[in-house]
Amino acid sequence: MTHIATKAPELGTYVVSLSFTDEDGAAVTPDSITWDLTDTDGNVVNSRSSVSVATPASSINIVLSAADLAIPRPSMLGRVLTVEAVYDSTYGSNLPFKDEVTFEILPLTNV
């Protein structure tokens, strides 16, 4: 799990950049990539469940904005971006990849 220290602006835009590597640290392009966005209690945010990345690459950007970064209650500032992929390497085919990125939303005064 990785925690991003930079907070996302409430109802703004936030880009999460991801790079995929194999067991030896070499860049790898997954066969498929999906992601989910939840709050820290595991509730799906803005229907962002099993979102498929149309063109998998060894590095991708996931752009979150507006309702992805809304704060329905003051206690719901945290977000968890869970990424799943399937890739091939010298160690096998159709190997699973799963990781999480956590970050917080910065509440804005006049939103």
C-alpha distance (Angstrom), angle and dihedral (degrees) to the residues before:
residue distance angle dihedral
M1 . . .
T2 3.79 . .
H3 3.79 125.2 .
I4 3.80 117.8 -152.7
A5 3.81 110.0 -148.3
T6 3.82 95.2 -160.2
K7 3.80 108.0 91.6
A8 3.80 122.4 -133.8
P9 3.81 115.5 -120.9
E10 3.80 112.4 -113.5
L11 3.85 109.5 -99.2
G12 3.82 89.4 -5.3
T13 3.80 131.5 106.1
Y14 3.81 125.8 -77.3
V15 3.79 126.4 179.9
V16 3.80 121.6 -154.4
S17 3.82 111.8 -162.1
L18 3.80 117.1 -155.6
S19 3.80 132.7 -172.6
F20 3.79 124.9 -167.0
T21 3.80 123.7 -145.4
D22 3.77 134.1 173.5
E23 3.80 127.5 -124.4
D24 3.82 90.8 -78.0
G25 3.81 94.2 50.3
A26 3.81 95.4 -105.6
A27 3.80 118.2 139.7
V28 3.79 112.6 -99.6
T29 3.78 132.3 -173.0
P30 3.80 110.0 -138.6
D31 3.80 120.2 -134.9
S32 3.81 88.9 -132.3
I33 3.81 137.4 5.5
T34 3.81 129.7 -167.1
W35 3.79 132.0 171.7
D36 3.80 141.5 -166.0
L37 3.80 130.1 -156.9
T38 3.80 117.6 -150.3
D39 3.76 139.2 160.5
T40 3.80 117.9 -112.3
D41 3.83 89.9 -89.8
G42 3.83 90.8 59.6
N43 3.82 97.0 -106.0
V44 3.82 113.2 144.9
V45 3.81 112.0 -113.3
N46 3.82 121.0 -141.2
S47 3.84 93.7 -14.2
R48 3.82 89.2 -67.5
S49 3.80 97.8 152.4
S50 3.81 124.1 134.5
V51 3.80 92.3 -6.9
S52 3.79 106.9 -178.6
V53 3.81 121.8 -139.2
A54 3.81 104.6 -131.3
T55 3.80 96.3 -150.1
P56 3.81 113.4 28.0
A57 3.81 115.2 -149.2
S58 3.80 137.2 167.3
S59 3.84 87.7 -103.1
I60 3.80 124.5 31.8
N61 3.79 138.8 170.6
I62 3.79 121.2 -138.6
V63 3.80 109.9 -157.4
L64 3.81 115.8 -152.5
S65 3.78 121.3 -173.3
A66 3.79 147.9 156.3
A67 3.84 109.3 -10.9
D68 3.83 90.4 21.1
L69 3.81 86.7 65.2
A70 3.80 100.4 37.6
I71 3.79 119.4 126.9
P72 3.82 109.3 -142.4
R73 3.83 92.0 176.4
P74 3.81 131.3 13.7
S75 3.80 89.9 -116.3
M76 3.83 91.9 59.5
L77 3.81 101.3 75.5
G78 3.81 97.1 120.2
R79 3.80 126.6 85.3
V80 3.80 131.9 -169.9
L81 3.79 120.2 -156.1
T82 3.81 108.8 -162.6
V83 3.80 116.2 -164.3
E84 3.79 125.7 -164.7
A85 3.79 126.4 -176.3
V86 3.78 142.1 163.9
Y87 3.81 120.3 -138.4
D88 3.79 143.6 165.5
S89 3.79 125.6 -127.1
T90 3.78 139.6 158.2
Y91 3.83 85.9 -81.5
G92 3.78 95.8 60.3
S93 3.78 149.8 -55.5
N94 3.79 129.5 -81.2
L95 3.81 92.4 16.4
P96 3.82 115.1 176.4
F97 3.80 122.9 -120.6
K98 3.81 121.7 -168.6
D99 3.79 129.8 167.5
E100 3.79 141.6 148.3
V101 3.77 133.9 -134.0
T102 3.80 118.7 -162.0
F103 3.79 128.7 -162.3
E104 3.78 140.1 155.8
I105 3.77 133.2 -123.4
L106 3.79 119.9 -122.5
P107 3.82 108.8 -135.2
L108 3.79 112.0 -134.1
T109 3.78 121.1 -143.6
N110 3.81 99.5 -135.0
V111 3.78 101.2 38.8
